[in-house]
Amino acid sequence: MRIMRIVALALATALLSTLLAANPAAAAAGAEYKLSITQRGATRTVTLTCAPDGGTHPNPVAACARLATAWGDPALITPKSGVFCIALWDPVTANATGVYFGRPISYTRTFSNMCWLGVATWEVFAF
């Protein structure tokens, strides 16, 4: 049993080394996103880069920190708790496309209003 674990670990290490050697830029790259919000027929778009944090997003440090808690996927962000949003139907669609440390990200979700978008995504779509 111990020998099987050692062999499995050696194989995993060899595979990871091969992948990193084949594409070192992807392994070292951070994250790049194109984020957009569409509401009432108008679309706002920003860029966001993480590691290093930047882009046209107004608060890239906070947005990148929030995405880091969700492995870069806005769908996995833990929503805020204890927030009251009015039951107003003013739909807003959030869209994120990009790459998080070599892994492609594609996210689209429609919320009933901006408040619910903020509850679900915190700073990520706060622009």
Order of alpha helices (4+ residues) and beta strands (2+ residues): alpha-alpha-beta-beta-alpha-beta-beta-alpha
